[in-house]
Amino acid sequence: MPELPEVETIARELRPLITGATIREAWFDWPNQIKHPPPEEFADALRGRKIVSVQRRAKWLTLDLSGSACLAIQVKMTGQLTVVPATQPRDRHVHATFTFEDGRQLRLRDTRKFGRLGVYRRDEDGRLLGPDEQSDLLAQFGPEPLADEFRARDFRRALARRKGRLKTLLMDQSFIAGVGNIYADEALWRAQLHPLRRAAGLNAAQARRLYVALREVLGEAVARRGSSVDDYLAPEGRGEMQNFLNVYAGTGKPCPRCSRPIRRIVLNARSTHFCSWCQRLPARDRLTVAAKVRQAPGR
């Protein structure tokens, strides 16, 4: 699934293309993708609204519209957004289109139909209100790791309060927003921390290393327009970060730091890649995770 750098790239590249455009019509052929309002009301909720801004929160795209409305888009695993002339033929994997008054279309191409769309209301405080008109849909997400207000000391305190393993915790969207499988692996390798290490067991220097590594790898990935692995494609084409990954999907390849083979385990049904030499597991953690470590190819 696209992570923070990929969704941020999509937002940045859509912003100059569609800000100020007015939606003349909306179309979809897969009602299950519509989360709110009911599918039969979706097009009416968008018709005639102008796109005021294009932003990202966690792995969501938020297109703020005139009249305090917001179109929220989750591209999920295979979603691709492009802006093309409305006259351009669409292939069978395009499942939603937003036609603008100037004759262009924003299209969602989604081969596996995992993407989600919803039209919600912004209140005066900027909250994105759910269907109950009370809850903030974006309150479920933790802090943005690239935000100025995301500080190392706050990150360390948050880690100290959690009992989980580092890899699992970094992918918990309520703990920190936007990080997924690729960049959790990469940040932990840069910080030289084992993915199965207990979060609460980090000292100040180790927590600082992870904080710096996380911000560095996410920042680099944004600058390189994300990692085009699997189906990710930004409006302006493929990203480049996949050419600079150190461990992700590198099972059996030499570690760029020590040349020992990269290993892989399955953690919460997701592949996890690491170097067992550079990312040592402390003795106190070894017994509880011995079975998982033994299953790692490249041992």
KAJO-V263399 format. One record per residue. N is the residue number from 1. SS is DSSP state (@ for helix, = for strand, . for the rest). PSI is psi as a letter, one per 40 degrees, with the letter a starting at -180 (999 if undefined). OMEGA is omega in degrees with one decimal (NA if undefined). Layout:
# KAJO-V263399
N	SS	PSI	OMEGA
N	SS	PSI	OMEGA
This chain:
# KAJO-V263399
1	.	h	175.6
2	.	i	-178.5
3	.	a	-175.7
4	@	d	-176.9
5	@	d	-179.0
6	@	d	-179.1
7	@	d	175.6
8	@	d	178.0
9	@	d	177.8
10	@	d	-179.7
11	@	d	-178.1
12	@	d	-177.1
13	@	d	174.9
14	@	d	-171.1
15	@	d	-179.3
16	@	e	-177.2
17	@	d	-170.4
18	@	e	178.0
19	.	h	-177.9
20	.	e	179.4
21	.	i	178.3
22	=	h	-178.2
23	=	h	178.3
24	=	d	-177.3
25	=	i	174.1
26	=	i	-178.8
27	=	i	173.9
28	=	i	178.6
29	.	e	179.4
30	.	g	-174.7
31	@	d	-179.4
32	@	e	178.6
33	@	e	-176.8
34	=	h	-177.5
35	=	d	-178.1
36	=	i	-8.3
37	.	a	175.3
38	.	i	-175.7
39	@	d	-178.2
40	@	e	179.1
41	@	e	-171.8
42	@	d	-177.3
43	@	d	179.6
44	@	d	-179.3
45	@	e	-177.2
46	@	d	-172.5
47	.	h	177.1
48	.	e	-178.6
49	.	i	178.6
50	=	i	176.6
51	=	h	-175.2
52	=	d	-179.9
53	=	i	176.9
54	=	h	-176.1
55	=	i	173.9
56	=	i	169.6
57	=	h	-174.0
58	.	b	178.8
59	.	e	179.1
60	=	i	166.5
61	=	h	178.0
62	=	h	178.2
63	=	h	178.9
64	=	h	-173.4
65	=	i	174.5
66	@	i	179.5
67	@	f	175.9
68	@	f	176.8
69	=	i	178.6
70	=	h	173.5
71	=	h	179.4
72	=	h	-177.7
73	=	h	170.1
74	=	h	-178.2
75	.	d	178.9
76	.	a	-167.7
77	.	d	-171.5
78	.	e	-177.4
79	=	h	177.5
80	=	h	-179.5
81	=	h	178.4
82	=	i	175.4
83	=	h	-174.4
84	=	i	172.9
85	=	i	-179.0
86	.	d	-179.8
87	.	e	-178.6
88	.	h	179.8
89	.	i	177.5
90	.	i	179.6
91	.	i	-171.6
92	.	e	179.9
93	.	e	173.8
94	=	h	-173.8
95	=	e	175.4
96	=	h	175.7
97	=	i	176.0
98	=	h	-175.5
99	=	h	-179.0
100	=	i	-179.6
101	.	d	-179.3
102	.	e	174.9
103	.	e	176.7
104	=	i	177.3
105	=	i	164.9
106	=	h	-176.0
107	=	h	172.9
108	=	h	174.6
109	=	h	-169.8
110	=	g	-172.2
111	.	d	-177.6
112	.	e	173.4
113	.	f	178.6
114	.	e	-177.2
115	.	i	-178.9
116	=	i	-178.6
117	=	i	175.7
118	=	i	174.1
119	=	h	-175.4
120	=	i	180.0
121	=	h	171.6
122	=	h	175.0
123	.	a	-175.3
124	.	d	179.2
125	.	e	179.0
126	.	e	178.8
127	.	i	176.0
128	=	h	-170.7
129	=	h	178.2
130	.	a	-179.2
131	.	d	179.3
132	.	e	179.7
133	.	e	179.8
134	.	d	-173.9
135	.	i	176.8
136	=	h	-177.3
137	@	d	-175.4
138	@	e	179.7
139	@	e	-179.8
140	@	e	-174.0
141	.	i	176.1
142	.	a	-177.3
143	=	i	175.3
144	=	h	-173.1
145	.	e	178.2
146	.	e	-179.0
147	.	i	179.8
148	.	d	-176.8
149	.	e	175.3
150	.	h	-172.1
151	.	i	-178.0
152	@	d	-176.7
153	@	d	178.1
154	@	d	177.8
155	@	d	-179.6
156	@	d	179.9
157	@	d	178.7
158	@	d	177.4
159	@	d	-176.4
160	@	d	-178.2
161	.	e	-174.4
162	.	i	-176.7
163	.	e	-173.4
164	.	i	176.8
165	=	i	-171.9
166	@	d	-177.3
167	@	d	179.5
168	@	d	-177.6
169	@	d	-179.8
170	@	d	-179.6
171	.	e	178.0
172	.	h	-174.4
173	.	e	176.0
174	.	e	178.4
175	.	d	178.3
176	=	h	-170.1
177	=	h	165.5
178	.	e	-177.2
179	.	h	178.5
180	.	a	-170.8
181	@	d	-175.4
182	@	d	-170.2
183	@	e	170.1
184	@	d	176.8
185	@	d	-175.5
186	@	d	-179.6
187	@	d	-179.8
188	@	d	176.6
189	@	d	-180.0
190	@	d	-178.9
191	@	e	-179.4
192	.	f	179.9
193	.	h	-178.1
194	.	h	-178.5
195	.	d	-179.5
196	.	e	179.1
197	.	i	178.2
198	=	h	-177.6
199	@	d	-175.7
200	@	e	-177.5
201	@	e	-179.2
202	.	i	171.6
203	.	i	-174.4
204	@	d	-178.4
205	@	d	-179.7
206	@	d	177.2
207	@	d	177.2
208	@	d	178.7
209	@	d	-179.5
210	@	d	177.4
211	@	d	-179.2
212	@	d	-178.5
213	@	d	-179.1
214	@	d	-180.0
215	@	d	-179.8
216	@	d	-175.9
217	@	d	177.2
218	@	d	178.2
219	@	d	177.9
220	@	d	-178.6
221	@	d	175.6
222	@	d	-179.9
223	@	d	-179.3
224	.	e	172.7
225	.	f	173.6
226	.	i	-178.7
227	.	h	177.9
228	.	g	170.0
229	.	i	-177.1
230	.	b	-170.0
231	.	e	-174.8
232	.	h	176.9
233	.	h	178.8
234	=	i	179.1
235	.	d	179.9
236	.	e	175.0
237	=	a	-174.3
238	.	i	171.6
239	.	i	-176.4
240	.	e	-172.5
241	@	d	178.8
242	@	d	179.3
243	@	e	-175.3
244	@	e	178.6
245	.	i	-175.4
246	.	d	-176.6
247	.	d	-173.6
248	.	h	179.7
249	.	f	-177.1
250	.	f	-176.0
251	.	h	177.5
252	.	e	178.4
253	.	i	-179.6
254	=	h	175.1
255	.	h	-179.8
256	.	e	-177.4
257	.	d	-174.0
258	.	e	177.7
259	.	e	174.3
260	.	i	-173.7
261	=	h	174.1
262	.	h	-178.9
263	=	i	-178.0
264	=	h	170.0
265	=	i	176.2
266	=	h	-178.1
267	=	h	-176.9
268	.	f	177.2
269	.	e	178.4
270	=	i	176.8
271	=	h	179.0
272	=	h	-174.1
273	=	h	-176.6
274	=	i	173.4
275	.	h	-175.8
276	.	e	177.4
277	.	d	-179.5
278	.	d	-176.3
279	.	g	-175.6
280	.	i	175.5
281	.	h	-179.6
282	.	i	-176.8
283	@	d	-176.8
284	@	e	179.7
285	@	e	-169.5
286	@	d	-175.9
287	@	d	-175.4
288	@	e	-177.8
289	@	e	-174.8
290	@	d	-177.6
291	@	d	179.2
292	@	d	-178.7
293	@	d	-179.1
294	@	d	-178.3
295	.	e	-173.2
296	.	h	173.0
297	=	i	179.1
298	.	e	-179.5
299	.	999	NA
